[in-house]
Amino acid sequence: MSEALEKDIEMGDKNSISMMTTTTTKPGAPTHPPPSRDTNFPPSAANKSKSRLERTDTTHMNMTHIKYEKNPFITWKAMVFNLISSLFGVMFLAITCAAYPIYAFAIPRQVWAFLGEKGFGIIYYIFANSSILRYIHLRSIAKKHENDNGDVLRSIHSFTQTEMLSSAAVIPIPFLSDNYSYLIVDRQSKTAAVVDPSDPISALGVAQRVGVELKMILCTHKHHDHAGGNVRLKELMKNENLPVYAHKMDNCHGATHFVEHGDVIRLGEDVALSVIHLPCHTKGHIAFALHKKGSKNVESSDESTVEALFCGDVILNGGVGAFFEGRAKECASNLHKTLQNVPDSCLIFSGHEYMTMNLRFAAYLDDDDDFTRLVLNTIVLARNRSLATQPSSMKVERFANPFFRIRERAYAGRLLLLRQKLQREAKRPWWRRYVPENRNRIGYYKELKSESILLDKIQREENAYNNNNDNAGGMGHAQTPSKFIEDEDDLTMLTEALKYVLTSGRNEYDFSEPTDSENRHFNNFMNALKAENDPKSMNRRVHQL
């Protein structure tokens, strides 16, 4: 042991001498390489501790990884903030406790409903007309494109395909979380019109990619997610004379040409777009109907030649837009009177990707309808692949959209029964435990009474139709128009009932998520497709409807 220790000391002395000679070399003197360390032996404990001390000294010399206590001023400031927040919370709770008896006992609920409706009207007016909100919308669009490094199609919510029609090519442009704008291209002149370019950067970018020149902007209504990019698009194009077509009643931002129902807008030689006024979502909401190539009666509002309808938020593929500035009567008139002559083959291009949620509500109303279930399964299959549901067709809307199907007497009868069931199960005010109801004076009982009369009428007519149908040998669906309700007042009442059921259904179910019944039907649908043993059958089924 002593001999080995003496050898280690001698080696340590030699190393230290060599280090000293290396560090004391005079300038210009020949340098000698440091002695090589034998890698077969581990370094001594003295060298280990020395190197560790050198690293520690270097760390302190660089003044890094030094930890300090938290600044007491920052801690005190956080305490003051929490105190102020707690005081505001206590004040809010005190005001709520003081105002609740007034809300619950003193002021009737009809007054609160009236005040809530007026308050919503004020908030909606600010939303629809505020330049600040329009600026926020455009700023969010610009920020999104900055994050995408200028690629206009880098982050889109759905994959789309170009629709080649007889008169034009239609390119859907997805943006934000569920919006669509559309590029209508005249193939001969290489010119285009853009519908609702609320994302002006994407609209211009797609037009430049396909090599067409934008000639006009078509605006369906005034909301910022449809009309917010009109002026900005003109600025990006450096073309202040670019025409913007809109309805006068909506006063869309940047509009230069105001159109009315029946007006015709032409793009190139083949593209003819007629204007259809459809007030309900907003008072000045319009749709642009693209007519087939060579149509002769466009000026006379011949809707039989329409091959595509750009309808904004009037029809939302399986549903309709919210009644912001209209009522059920206007909605019923739009769908069952104004658009009644549009052919089933007409393609429907709406402003949002809401079809899955809308068809779930349709299945909630009529779970046994095979056509609705087929459309829903097909749409779920498409959305699982992030494929767009645009366009729909007028046939799909008339046979699956509940707001169209209320014309069917059997469907309307089931709807009224469901509405009465939901009304009976709705919670009554607490004081109804002690105060009996006067059914002759309560408003909703009068409404239920009128709906009961309508239900009896529908059931009598349905029974008469079935009897006549049996006696006639069973005529087909398309040959028996008497199966449908034609009275406008009845359709208005049914639209009100459907709106009530929709509101009540949303409170009970989340139509953004699939139900167990939907999962079961979809699994059966997928198993049937797989049983065909055709890899391309799924793609064909997606585009079949």
BELKA-V508078 format. One record per pair of residues at least 12 apart in sequence whose C-alpha atoms are under 10 Angstrom apart, sorted by the first residue. I is the first residue (numbers start at 1). GAP is how many residues later the second one is. Records with the same first field share a line. If there is no record, write none. Layout:
I=GAP  GAP
This chain:
8=36
11=33
12=32  34  35
14=21
15=19  20  32
18=14  16  17
19=15  16
21=13
22=12
104=325  326
105=326
109=320
120=204
121=203  204
124=200  201
125=199
127=96  97
128=94  95  96  97  122  124  154
129=93  94  95  122  123  124
130=94
131=93  97  122
133=91  95
134=64  89  90  91  93  94  95  119
135=89  93  94
136=88
137=61  62  87  88  91  92
138=60  61  62  63  86  87  90  91  94
140=36  59
141=34  35  57  58  59  60  61  88
142=57  58  59
144=31  32
145=54  56  57
150=51  52  55
151=50  51  54
152=21  22  23  47  49  50  51  52  53  54
153=20  21  22  49  52  53
155=19  20  21  22
156=17  18  19  20  21  22  23  230
157=17  18  19  20  21  22  23  196  229  230  231
158=14  15  16  17  19  20  21  22  195  224  225  227  228  229  230  231  232
159=13  14  15  223  224  226  227  228  229  230  231
160=12  13  14  226  227  228  229  230  231
161=12  226  227  229  230
162=21
163=21  184  227  228
164=21  23
165=125  126  127  128  142  143  182
166=104  105  125  126  127  128  141
167=17  18  19  20  21  102  103  104  105  123  124  125  126  127  128  140
168=15  16  17  18  19  20  24  99  100  102  103  104  122  123  124  125  140
169=14  15  16  17  18  23  102
170=12  13  14  15  16  22  23  24  138  179  221
171=12  13  14  23  35  36  39
172=12  22  23  31  34  177  216  218  219
173=21  22  24  26  29  30  33
174=25  28  29  177  178  179  214
175=22  23  24  27  28  50  177
176=22  23  49
177=175  176
178=173  174  175  176  210
179=17  19  20  46  47  133  171  172  173  174  175
180=15  16  17  18  19  45  46  132  169  170  171  172  173  208  210
181=13  14  15  16  17  18  19  21  22  38  44  45  129  131  168  169  170  171
182=12  13  14  15  21  36  128  167  168  169
183=12  13  14  20  21  23  24  29  31  34  35
184=23  30  83  87  106
185=22  25  27  28  29  82  83  86
186=26  27  81  82  83  84  85
187=25  81  82  83  84
188=80  81  82
189=23  24  78  79  80  81
190=20  21  22  23  24  78
191=16  20  21  22  23  24  25  76  77
192=15  19  20  21  22  23  24  25  75  76  79
193=14  19  20  21  22  23  24  25  50  51  73  74  78
194=13  20  21  22  23  24  25  50
195=21  22  23  24  25  31  32  35  49  50  92  93  115  116  117  156
196=21  22  23  24  25  26  27  28  29  30  31  32  33  34  114  116  155
197=20  21  22  28  29  30  31  32  33  34  35  36
198=21  25  26  27  28  29  30  31  32  33  34  35
199=26  27  28  29  30  31  33  34
200=28  29  30  31  32  33  34  35  36  37
201=28  31  32  35
202=31
203=26  30
204=29  30  32  33
214=23  28
215=26  27  28  29  52  53
216=18  25  26  27  28  29  49  51
217=13  16  17  25  26  27  28  29  37  38  39  40
218=12  25  26  27  28  37  39  47  68  69  70  92
219=25  26  27  28  31  33  34  35  36  66  67  68  69  91  93
220=25  26  27  30  32  55  56  57  58  62  64  65  66  67  68  90  91  92  93  94  131
221=25  26  27  28  29  30  31  32  58  60  61  62  63  64  65  66  90  91  92  93
222=24  25  27  28  29  30  31  33  60  61  62  63
223=27  29  30  59
224=28  29
225=126
226=26  27  86  87  125
227=17  19  25  26  27  28
228=24  25  26
229=24  25
230=12  13  14  22  23  24  25
231=13  22  23  24
232=22
234=20
241=15
242=13  14
243=12  13  14
244=12  13  14
245=12  13  14  20  30
246=12  13  14  29  38  39  40  41
247=12  13  14  28  30  36  37  38  39
248=12  35  36  37
249=30  33  34  35  36
250=32  33  34  35  36
251=33
252=32
259=15  16  17  18  27
260=14  15  16  17  24  26
261=13  14  15  16  17  25  26  27  40
262=12  13  14  15  36  37  38  39  40
263=12  13  14  25  35  36  37  38
264=12  24  25  26  34  35  36  37
265=23  24  25  34
266=24
269=24  25
270=21  22  23  24  25
271=19  20  21  22  23  24
272=16  17  18  19  20  21  22  23  26  27  34
273=14  15  16  17  18  19  25  26  33  35  36  37
274=13  14  15  16  17  24  25  26  27  28  29  32  35
275=12  13  14  15  26  34  35
276=12  13  25  27  33  34  35  58  62  63
277=34  57  61
278=33  35  36  52  53  55  56  57  60  61
279=35  44  46  47  48  51  52  54  55
280=33  34  40  41  42  43  44  45  46  47  48  49  50  51  52  53  54
281=31  32  33  34  39  40  41  42  43  44  45  46  49  50
282=31  32  39  40  41  42  43  44
283=40  41  42  43  47
284=41
285=26  27  28  29  40
286=24  25  26  27  28
287=22  23  24  25  26  27  28  62  63
288=18  20  21  22  23  24  61
289=12  14  16  17  18  19  20  21  22  53  57  58  59
290=13  15  16  17  18  19  20  56  57
291=12  13  14  15  16  17  18  55
292=12  13  14  15  16
293=12  13  14
302=39  40
303=35  36  37  38  39  40  43
304=35  36  37  38  39  40  41  42
305=36  37  38  41
306=35  36  37  38  39  40  41
307=35  36  37  38  39  40  41  86  87
308=34  35  37  38  39  40  41  83  84  85  86
309=33  37  38  39  40  41  82  83  84  85
310=37  38  39  40  41  81
311=37  38  39  40
312=36  37  38  39  40
313=36  37  38  39
314=17  20  21  36  37
315=16  19  20  33  34  35  36  37  82  86  88
316=32  33  34  35  36  37  38  39  42  76  81  85
317=31  32  33  34  35  36  37  38  39  40  41  42  72  73  74  75  76  77  79  80  83  84
318=36  37  38  39  40  41  42  43  44  54  57  58  74  78  79  80  81  82  83  84  85  86
319=35  36  38  39  40  42  43  78  81  82  83  84  85
320=15  30  34  38  81  82  83  84
321=30  31
322=177
323=176
327=165  168  169
328=163  164  165  166  167  168  169  170  171
329=159  160  161  162  163  164  165  166  167
330=162  165
331=72  160  161  164  165
332=71  72  74  75  156  157  158  159  160  161  162  163  164
333=155  156  158  159
335=63  68  69
336=62  67  68  69  70  71  149  150  152  155
337=149  151
339=55
340=58
342=52  53
343=50  51  52
344=49  50  51  52  53  54
345=47  48  49  50  51
346=45  46  47  48  49
347=43  44  45  46  47  48  49
348=42  43  44  45  46  47  48  49
349=40  41  42  43  44
350=39  40  41  42
351=39
352=37  38
353=30  35  36  37
354=35  158
355=20  21  24  25  28  33  34  35  37  46
356=19  20  21  22  23  24  26  27  33  155  156  157  158
357=19  23  153  154  155  156  157
358=18  42  43  44  153  154
359=13  14  16  17  18  20  21  41  42  43  152
360=12  13  16  150  151  152  153  154  155  158
361=40  41  140  141  144  145  148  149  150  151
362=14  38  39  40  41  43  140  149
363=13  37  38  39  154  155
364=138  141  145  147  151  153  154
365=37  46  49  50  53  133  136  137  140
366=34  36  45  48  49
367=150  151
369=30  31
370=30
371=25  28  29
372=24  25  27  28  29  30
373=27  145  148  149  152
374=26  147  148  151  167  171
375=21  24  25  166  167  169  170
376=24  142  145  146
377=141  142  144  145  146  147  148  149  164  165
378=144  147  148  160  161  163  164  165  166  167
379=162  163  164  166
380=134  138  142  162
381=141  144  145  157  158  160  161
382=156  157  159  160  161
383=159
387=155
389=153  154
391=152  154
392=151  153
393=152
395=150
396=149
402=13  93  96
403=88  91  92  95  96
404=87  91
405=79  80
406=78  79  84  85  86  88  89  91  92
407=76  77  78  79  80  83  84  87  88
408=50  54  73  74  75  76  77  78
409=46  48  49  50  52  53  54  56  73  74  75  76
410=48  49  51  52  53  73  74
411=47  73
412=42  43  46  47  72  73  78  79  82  83  85  86
413=39  41  42  43  44  45  46  49  81
414=41  45
415=40  79  82  83  86
416=32  35  36  38  39  42  77  78  81  82  85
417=34  35  38
418=79  80  83
419=29  32  75  78  79  80  81  82  83  85
420=28  31  32  77  81
421=80
422=78  79  82  83
423=21  22  25  77  78  81
426=78
447=46  50
448=49
450=43
451=39  42  43  46
454=36  39  40
458=27  32
461=21  22  23  24
462=20  21  22
465=15  17  18
466=17
469=14
526=12
529=12
